[in-house]
Amino acid sequence: MATLHLLCGKIASGKSTLATRLAEAPNTVRLSGVQGPPARTQRRWRT
């Protein structure tokens, strides 16, 4: 069974740190959304 962790919160609250620690588990994929300038709504995904 798969588990999805969706992290959201205030700036500098430790979201990236927690995501990095969670990603250390075996068979884990970390996706990080990168949003461009506000005028452009294109999203690029990094793994």
C-alpha positions as CSV (number, residue, x, y, z in Angstrom):
1,M,0.0,0.0,0.0
2,A,1.3,3.4,-1.0
3,T,1.4,6.5,1.3
4,L,1.3,10.1,0.0
5,H,2.7,12.9,2.2
6,L,1.5,16.4,1.1
7,L,3.4,19.1,3.0
8,C,2.2,22.7,3.2
9,G,2.9,25.5,5.7
10,K,4.4,28.8,6.3
11,I,7.7,30.0,4.9
12,A,10.7,28.5,6.8
13,S,8.6,26.1,8.8
14,G,10.7,23.1,7.9
15,K,8.7,21.6,5.0
16,S,11.8,20.9,2.9
17,T,13.7,19.5,5.8
18,L,10.9,17.1,6.6
19,A,10.5,16.1,2.9
20,T,14.2,15.4,2.7
21,R,14.0,13.1,5.8
22,L,11.0,11.3,4.5
23,A,12.7,10.8,1.1
24,E,15.5,8.9,2.8
25,A,13.2,5.9,3.2
26,P,13.7,3.0,0.7
27,N,11.5,3.0,-2.4
28,T,10.5,6.7,-1.9
29,V,10.1,9.3,-4.7
30,R,10.2,13.0,-3.8
31,L,8.4,15.4,-6.1
32,S,9.0,19.1,-5.7
33,G,6.9,21.7,-7.6
34,V,8.7,24.7,-9.0
35,Q,6.5,27.6,-9.9
36,G,7.6,30.2,-12.3
37,P,7.0,34.0,-12.2
38,P,3.4,34.9,-11.2
39,A,2.6,36.1,-14.8
40,R,3.4,32.6,-16.1
41,T,1.5,29.7,-14.6
42,Q,3.6,26.9,-16.1
43,R,4.9,24.3,-13.7
44,R,8.0,22.2,-13.9
45,W,8.4,19.2,-11.8
46,R,11.7,18.0,-10.3
47,T,12.3,14.6,-8.8
